[in-house]
Amino acid sequence: MLVHSRAARWAIRLVFFLLFLPLFAVPLLVILAASFATHWSGAFPSGPTVAHYAAATGGDALRALTTSLVTAVTAGLLALLVGAWAAIAGASLGGRGKRFMDALFVLPVAVPSVVVGLSVLVAFSRPPLLLNGTPWIVILAHTVLVTAFAHQSVSAALVRLDPGYAQAAASLGAGPAYTLWRIRLPLLLPSLTAAAGLCFALSMGELSATMMLYPPDWTPLPVEVFAATDRGSLFTGAAVATVLMASTLLVLLGVSRIRTRASYR
C-alpha cells in the first residue's frame, strides 16, 4: 500500500466504510429488506413474507427477466464487436482521427439517454428500415448507449499493449490478420471480457430510453420495476428489483471468472 502507517491505514478503512455503507450498501439493503416485508411504518420493515417473490419470479416478471437477459446479451455483444473494432481501427489513425473517433463514440453518453431513445425512435419509425414496434429497436438503443464503454475500455487497453509482440510476429512473416487474431486479441481478452460485463450490466439497468421504445411484447425488467412502484406495489417492485440485481450479479461473476482465466493466460 502507498500508506505505510498503521494508523493511517485504519483511518482510510474507516473513511471507506463511512462512505460505502450510507452511499452504496444501505440503499441495496433497504431494497432487499422491503422485498420481504408487507408493512413499513416504522424504522424497520414488518410482516416478513416471501409472497412478493412469487410475483417477481413468474408470469410477466419472468418474461421480462428473459427479455432483459436477451436484450443485454445481444446489445453487449454488438457493442463489444463495434466498439472493439473501432478502437483497434482508431489506434492506427493519427491524432486528429483518433480524437474524432473517441468523440463520436462518447457522444451517446454525453447526452441524456432519453435523447438517444427519441433519436432512435424518429430514425427507425419509417421505411426503409422500420424497427418501431419490434424488439430490435430496444436492442439498437441499448447498443448505442453502451458501445462507448466498450470502445473506451479497449482503447485504454491498446495504449498499454506492448507493440513488441505484434512487431515480432510481423518480423517472422505473420500478416496483419494473423497478428490481430493470434497476438493482439488474446492480449486484449481481459479488457474485452471486462467491457462485455460492463455493457451487460448497463443494459440490464437501462430505463429512460427503453420507456420510449419498448413494444408491449418486449418489456424489460426495469420497466416492470417502474410499473410496480408506479401503481403502488412498492414491496413487489423491491422483489423484482432484487431479482434484477441478483441475475445481473450472477452473470457478472461468470464474466469475472472468464476474465481471471484470461489474465492468467
Secondary structure, 3 states (H helix, E strand, C coil): CCCCCHHHHHHHHHHHHHHHHHHHHHHHHHHHHHHCCCECCCCCCECCCCHHHHHHCCHHHHHHHHHHHHHHHHHHHHHHHHHHHHHHHHHCCCHHHHHHHHHHHHHHHHCCHHHHHHHHHHHCCCCCCCCCCCHHHHHHHHHHHHHHHHHHHHHHHHHHCCCHHHHHHHHCCCCHHHHHHHHHHHHHHHHHHHHHHHHHHHHHHCCHHHHHHCCCCCCCHHHHHHHHHHCCCHHHHHHHHHHHHHHHHHHHHHHHHHHHHHHHC
